[in-house]
């Protein structure tokens, strides 16, 4: 009869152990896991005090997460416990091995737990680490009213299985949390690639890329700075709060950066390097870092170069007004977005060049047709003049023919109806202008006659147009 009772008791223990291990494997809520473990330990081992504390690695302390004790006031057992060198709890956390204490009331290493042990009548105590993957996730304290404590091998095996299962479950919860907390740049990048195909203009595409970056990284602001090689200057082209699309808009913004101010920053961009400035160390010199942050009015910065065919076009700037540790996923996202911007702008230039070539080819054919269809020279010139003025958005078209005296007579011309063509010959050109025109094999251009020293002898005639 006694043998049957013992066998039945063992079977019940195994069933209870199986149920609790199944819960530890499947449950994802830390509170439920700890509550399940507490009730199992209490029902199977009958310790007077059972306490589970979780370990905070950053602060090096334990937090009382749950307890079963012979008192209704568990306030002390559910608070933070700082770990000090030499105390029992730190020994368990550091060495990750169980520690047996004959009398917790008298052990000087127990600290504040001596008072708890005295109040609750606890003597023999086991401190068991919650250990998984060489990491400690907490400590379980099991207290008995008897002096000294002894565990049977079967009891040790059960404790090891249950508390090991709890540690494994806590490890998995932390891994899942880290995975969800880590920013994955691939997902928003795939989405923005799809969105870019739906946006018709480069301006809107750039706005879309910046708004997506702002949403993913959540900095104070996101800006796009464009580089002017002539002025060796970075100017703000697009920002998360404003949009500037032309170099002429430079005067309307205070944000800008001279290369001479931060030359090593410029060199890093030319070499295709991502510049990260935050709470960590920057690859720039201290003076350049300070000057760069001051000019951009920020405290943390991620700057990725924008390049096309090996040429630096500008940089994508992610700025935060607070010191910040940039995550690896954030760095990869900014670098990838900067490359996308380079492709977007590069495709814009390619499309513009193809369109220009197409228009030039078609325009040449139109001129040839205008000449071929006209039997009279004046009609042919008139048709060609109309086509050329339309293409160049010009108001006036003149053909000047030199005379033996050096003057230039008007051979043919068109003007708006409210203006008259010149009636007197154009005077001879200055020698340098004559040489300038004679030696050129390509079309010559004067952007602003009022500010140019070219064709000064024709000022009067041209001003009449």
RAQUI-V885753 format. One record per backbone hydrogen bond with DSSP energy under -1.0 kcal/mol. CO is the residue of the C=O (numbers start at 0). NH is the residue of the N-H. E is the energy in kcal/mol with one decimal. If there is no record, write none. Layout:
# RAQUI-V885753
{{CO	NH	E} {CO	NH	E}}
This chain:
# RAQUI-V885753
{{0	4	-2.1} {1	5	-2.2} {2	6	-2.3} {3	7	-2.7} {4	8	-2.5} {5	9	-2.4} {6	10	-2.2} {7	11	-2.3} {8	12	-2.2} {9	13	-2.4} {10	14	-2.5} {11	15	-2.6} {12	16	-2.6} {13	17	-2.7} {14	18	-2.3} {15	19	-2.3} {16	20	-2.4} {17	21	-2.0} {18	22	-2.1} {19	23	-2.3} {20	24	-1.7} {21	25	-1.9} {22	26	-2.8} {28	32	-2.2} {29	33	-2.4} {30	34	-2.4} {31	35	-2.6} {32	36	-2.2} {33	37	-2.6} {34	38	-2.2} {35	39	-2.0} {36	40	-2.6} {37	41	-2.3} {38	42	-2.3} {39	43	-2.3} {40	44	-2.2} {48	142	-3.1} {49	67	-2.5} {50	140	-3.3} {51	64	-2.3} {51	65	-1.4} {52	138	-2.6} {53	62	-2.4} {55	59	-1.5} {55	60	-1.3} {59	82	-1.6} {60	55	-3.3} {61	80	-3.4} {62	53	-2.3} {65	51	-2.6} {67	49	-2.5} {68	70	-1.9} {74	77	-1.1} {78	63	-2.5} {80	61	-2.6} {83	86	-2.0} {86	90	-1.9} {87	91	-2.1} {88	92	-2.2} {89	93	-3.0} {90	94	-2.5} {91	95	-1.8} {98	126	-2.9} {100	124	-2.8} {101	147	-2.6} {102	105	-1.1} {106	109	-1.8} {108	87	-2.1} {109	112	-1.9} {110	113	-1.6} {111	115	-1.3} {112	116	-2.8} {113	117	-2.1} {114	118	-2.5} {115	119	-2.3} {116	121	-3.0} {122	103	-2.4} {123	143	-3.2} {124	100	-3.2} {125	141	-2.7} {126	98	-2.3} {127	139	-3.1} {128	130	-1.1} {129	136	-3.6} {131	134	-1.2} {134	131	-2.6} {136	54	-1.9} {137	129	-2.9} {138	52	-2.9} {139	127	-3.3} {140	50	-2.5} {141	125	-2.6} {142	47	-1.3} {142	48	-1.7} {143	122	-3.3} {145	123	-2.8} {151	155	-2.5} {152	156	-2.3} {153	157	-2.4} {154	158	-2.8} {155	159	-2.7} {156	160	-2.3} {157	161	-2.7} {158	162	-2.8} {159	163	-1.7} {160	164	-2.1} {161	165	-2.3} {162	166	-2.2} {163	167	-2.3} {164	168	-2.1} {165	169	-2.4} {166	170	-2.4} {167	171	-2.1} {168	172	-2.1} {169	173	-2.1} {170	174	-2.4} {171	175	-2.6} {172	176	-2.3} {173	177	-2.6} {174	178	-2.3} {175	179	-2.1} {176	180	-2.2} {177	181	-2.2} {184	188	-1.7} {185	189	-2.3} {186	190	-1.7} {187	191	-2.5} {188	192	-2.0} {189	193	-1.6} {190	194	-2.4} {191	195	-2.5} {192	196	-1.1} {194	197	-1.2} {200	204	-1.8} {201	205	-2.6} {202	206	-2.1} {203	207	-2.1} {204	208	-2.4} {205	209	-2.3} {206	210	-2.4} {207	211	-2.2} {208	212	-1.9} {209	213	-2.6} {210	214	-1.9} {211	215	-2.3} {212	216	-2.5} {213	217	-1.7} {220	318	-2.5} {221	239	-1.9} {222	316	-3.2} {223	236	-2.8} {223	237	-1.5} {224	314	-2.3} {225	234	-2.9} {227	231	-1.6} {227	232	-1.4} {231	258	-2.2} {232	227	-3.0} {233	256	-2.2} {234	225	-3.5} {236	243	-3.0} {237	223	-3.8} {241	238	-2.8} {245	248	-1.6} {246	249	-1.8} {248	251	-1.7} {249	252	-1.5} {256	233	-3.2} {257	260	-1.1} {261	265	-1.9} {262	266	-2.6} {263	267	-2.0} {264	268	-1.9} {265	269	-2.5} {266	270	-2.0} {267	272	-2.9} {268	271	-1.7} {274	302	-2.7} {276	300	-3.2} {284	288	-2.8} {285	289	-2.4} {286	290	-2.4} {287	291	-3.0} {288	292	-2.4} {289	293	-1.9} {290	294	-2.5} {291	295	-2.2} {292	297	-2.2} {299	319	-2.2} {300	276	-3.4} {301	317	-3.0} {302	274	-2.8} {303	315	-2.7} {305	312	-3.2} {305	313	-1.4} {307	310	-1.6} {310	307	-2.1} {312	226	-3.0} {313	305	-3.0} {314	224	-2.6} {315	303	-2.2} {316	222	-3.1} {317	301	-2.2} {318	219	-1.2} {318	220	-2.0} {319	298	-2.3} {319	299	-2.0} {323	278	-1.3} {326	330	-2.0} {327	331	-2.3} {328	332	-2.0} {329	333	-2.3} {330	334	-2.3} {331	335	-2.4} {332	336	-2.6} {333	337	-2.3} {334	338	-1.8} {335	339	-2.1} {336	340	-2.4} {337	341	-2.0} {338	342	-1.9} {339	343	-2.8} {340	344	-2.8} {341	345	-2.3} {342	346	-2.6} {343	347	-1.6} {344	348	-2.1} {345	349	-2.2} {346	350	-2.8} {347	351	-2.3} {348	352	-2.4} {349	353	-2.6} {350	354	-2.4} {351	355	-2.3} {352	356	-2.7} {353	357	-2.3} {354	358	-2.5} {355	359	-2.8} {356	360	-2.5} {357	361	-2.4} {358	362	-2.9} {359	363	-2.4} {360	364	-1.7} {361	365	-2.1} {362	366	-2.4} {363	367	-2.1} {364	368	-2.3} {365	369	-2.4} {366	370	-2.0} {367	371	-2.4} {368	372	-2.3} {375	379	-2.2} {376	380	-2.8} {377	381	-2.4} {378	382	-2.5} {379	383	-2.5} {380	384	-2.6} {381	385	-2.1} {382	386	-2.0} {383	387	-2.6} {384	388	-2.7} {385	389	-2.0} {386	390	-2.3} {387	391	-2.6} {388	393	-2.0} {396	413	-2.2} {398	410	-3.2} {398	411	-1.4} {400	408	-2.7} {402	405	-2.1} {406	402	-2.6} {407	425	-3.2} {408	400	-2.9} {411	398	-3.0} {413	396	-1.7} {415	418	-2.0} {425	407	-2.5} {429	433	-2.7} {430	434	-2.4} {431	435	-2.1} {432	436	-2.3} {433	437	-2.4} {434	438	-2.3} {454	457	-1.2} {455	458	-1.5} {457	461	-2.8} {458	462	-2.5} {461	464	-1.3}}
